[in-house]
Amino acid sequence: MNNRAWVIGLSLIVAIAIIAGGAAYFIGRDGWTKPEPAAEGAPTGLSKFYTQDVAWSGCGDAKCATIKVPVDDENADGETT
């Protein structure tokens, strides 16, 4: 094998490794970090809503959350939606 063929072959191997490594790094990464609950400063009686587990899901190009909230914030122990 001559030097030129050796250099071309090695260059192709390195290029493939770089492309594969970059693809593996970005697959499944969307730069999104799940926010933490904001329990501090919750209005009286509403802390259970501020500390609940949030069900996150994909919504097209965005993230959507499902949470429970009181229908009447004056009656936090009443009906929720």
Secondary structure, 3 states (H helix, E strand, C coil): CCHHHHHHHHHHHHHHHHHHHHHHHHCCCCCCCCCCCCCCCCCCCCHHHHCCCCEEEEECCEEEEECCCECCCCCCCCCEC
